[in-house]
Amino acid sequence: MRQIVLDTETTGIDPNDGHRIIEIGCVELVERQLTGRNYHVYINPEREVEAEAITVHGITNEFLEDKPKFAEVANDFFEFIKGAELVIHNAAFDVGFMDAEFARLKPVRKTADHCGIVDSLAIARKKHPGQKNNLDALCKRYGVDNSNRDLHGALLDAEILADVYLLLTGGQTALSLDAGAEEGSSGTGIRRLPAERPALNVIRASEDEHGAHEDFMAMLEKQAGETVWGKLQQSE
């Protein structure tokens, strides 16, 4: 299954008031594994970014002046997400903006007609009712490193959300048992493994180790009767 963890930044909070997308960040997962394929773009919204929004993401009007307009990136963006399951924190917000942007173009596209949509916020609220379930709170709860998140950013937030989503839904990206962790840290040392990491070495048991194992299992069966291991061996 192909999933795209997605986040956007915008000029304000309501697309019905003419607010626009100014940044899109996407991270690809295939069979719950990070592939290293990302999509990231800044967009000229053709309007002013509200001052309150700038305090959240730090993206200024001056920075966006020379960036492409949504119409110029729409096809590439659509091709990247088409057919995938989108994982979005508070999906209604981002999908609402995406649909508003696509509605300005021909042909008009509706996100849900081409993609599945999973709201990680809804999953978190069901799993942790009555608790804070914003991205920062989930990072703290699951030990995901968000130390670089001084401001919101679409690609950074999508990368962090990918880690949180995998842990939230039962997967694990990596585990570090570093005894030198900072005292008082609430994190578990979980970090995303780089896609370019070398393959892990497979160390197989020697003949002597196999023999010792068989002797041990024979001793267990003599003392306790049939073991699960013995049943599995008989079924093969």
N, C-alpha and C positions, 0 to 999 in steps of 0.2 A: 504493500500500500504506500502510495506517495502522499506525503503531507507537507504543507507549507505553513510554517509558523510566521505570522504576519503582524506587523504593527505599522501605524501611520502617525504622522504629526500633522497638525492642521493650523489654519489661521484663527480658529475659534471653535466653539463647541457645537454649533448647529448648522448643518448644511442647508437647512430650509431658510436660513438667514443669509445665504450666499457665501458661507465660509467654504474654504477649499483645502485640499490636501497639499502639503508642502514637502513631505518626505514619506517615502515608502521603504520599508525594510523587510526582507523575506529570507528565511532560512529553510532549506530543504531537508526533509527526513524521508528515507525510504526504508520500510520495514522497521521503523523506530530507530534508525541509525542516521546520524548526521552524515551527509554526503560531501560537505564542503562547498556545495553550490549555493550561492546567495544571489539575491537581487536587491540592489540598493540605488535609489535615485533621489535627488532633491528636485523640487518642481517650483517654477515661477507661478504663483497662484493668480496673477493678474489682478490682485487687490492687496490692500494693506493687511499685515499680520497684526492682530490685536496685541496691545502691550502686555495684557495679562497672560496671553499665550506665550509670548517671548520669555516671560519669567519662568515658564515651565520647561520649554525646550531650548531656549537660547538662540533660536534661528531668526535672524533679523531680515528686514525688508531689503537692506543693502546686499546681504549675502545672496539673496534669491534673485536679484535683478538679471543676472546672466544665465540663469538656469533654464532648462527646457520647460515648455508648457505641457500640461497633462496630455493634450492631443498628440504631442510629439512622442510621448513614451507609452501611450495607451496600448498599442499593439504588442510591444515587447513585454509589457507588464502582464497583459492578458494571456499571452502565450506561455508565460512562466507559471501562472497559477491555474490555467485551464485544466480541468479534469482532476485536480488535486483536492484533498480535504484540507481546508484552511483551519488552522488553530489560532484563535484570536482571543485575547483577554478583554472581555466586555465587547463581544463581537458586534452587537447592534450598532455601536458607535462607529467602528471602522467600516463595516459593511454599508452603513447608511451613507457615509462619505464616498465610498467607492461607487455605489449605485448612482449617487448624484453626479459624480464625475463622468461615468459612462453614459448617463442620460443626456449629456451635452453633445454627444458624438453620434455619428451614424456608422454602422448600425448600433442601435441602443442595446446595451447588454445589461443583464441583471445578474449579479454575482451568484446567487443561489441557483440559477439555471445552469451554470457551468461548473460549479464547485460545491462540494460538501462543506458544511460550516460547523465547527466545534467551538463552543465558548468555554475556555478554560476557567473563566471566572465562575460560571454556573457550576462547573465540576468542583471547584474549590469550595464554594458556598455549601454544596451538598455534603462534601467530605468534612468540612470544618464549620458547621453552623454556629452562628453567634460570634465568630472571630473575624479579625481583619483578614481580608483576602486580596488586598492589592498586591502588586508584584513585589514590592519591597518586603511586605509582611511574609509572603510566601518564600522569598529568598532566605529570610532569617529562619523560617520554620524548617526549611529543607536543607539549609547549609549551603546554598548556592552563592557564589561570590558575586556581589554586585557593587564592589568597592569603586569601580570606575563610573558608576551611575550618579554623577553629581546633578546632571540634567537629563531629562527624557531625550532619547534619540531612537529613531525607528529601528535601525539595524541592531544597535546594542540591545534594545529592549526585546527584539525578536530572538536574538541569541540567548539572552537570559531566560526568556519565556520557554525556549526549546528545552533547556535544562530543567526548569521547574515543571513543565508539562510531563516530561518523561518520568520524573520522580513522583509527581502527583498521581499519575495513572499507573504506577507500579513498576516502571522501568528504572534503570540506574545507568548513568553515563560513565561514571568513574568513581573510585573511592580511594582516598589517600589516608593511610593511617600514620601520619607524620607525627612522631612524638615531640617534635619541636614546634608544634602549633602554639600560637600565642596564648599565654595564660588568660583565662577568662573568656576566650572566644567561644561563641555559641555555635559556630559552624562545625560541620562534620568533615570538612576537607574535601568535599565533592567538587570535582573540576571536570570540564568537558575534555575528552581526549581529542587531540588533533587528528584530522583526517589522514595526514601524511605519516602517522606513526608507523614504525615497522611492525610486522606480524609478530605475535607472541610465540616464544619457543614452546614446543610441546615436549615435555619430559616424560618418557614412558618407564614403567616399572621394569626392573631387571628380572631375570629368571629366579635369582635368589629371593627377591622381594615377592614375586608371585608365589613361590614356595612357602615363604613365611606367612603370607596371607592365607593360603589354603590350610596350613596347619592351625592357624588361629581360628579360622571359621569351623574347622572340624572339632576343635576343643569347645567352641560355643555350642555347637549342635549336640555334642555329647552331654553338656551340662544343662542346656535349656531347651533342647528339642529343635524342631525345624526353625530355620531363620528366614527372614525376608530375602537375604542374599541367596540362600539355597533355592528358594522358590523361583527367583529370577533366573538362576542358572538352569533350572529344570525346564523353564518355559522357552529357552533359546533353542 
